[in-house]
Amino acid sequence: FDLPNLRGGGPNLLQNASITLSRGRRYGLMGRNGCGKTTFLTFMAKRTIEEAVPRSMTMLLVRQEIIGNDWTAVETVLKSDVKRESVKRFITWCENGLEKLDRGDVQEETTNEEA
């Protein structure tokens, strides 16, 4: 595959390159600023590089623009997974509802049609 230079043209960042990823492995990418790491990862995450990432693999691209906080790198990656966070909120909502049932303090909710 070839990786184009998205910063105003110029020569490709990579030419006639190949990559093979193995399931269950973790990968890191290092390089100086402006060398194309984000471009490469974006192309991989969008699966623009044909056959680089098997369809059975999940990729999560965490953008550099994340505002600083006290989270660890792992927490940042996990919290960036929108689907995972949505499921976690739903589980918490269900657990809270079950606790209310156990305490017997569940009130009937009215719908807009009943009100």
Secondary structure by P-SEA (a helix, b strand, c coil): ccccccccccccccccbbbbbbccbbbbbbbcccccaaaaaaaaaaccccccccccbbbbbbbcccccccccaaaaaaaaaaaaaaaaaaaaaaaaaaaaaaacccccccccccc
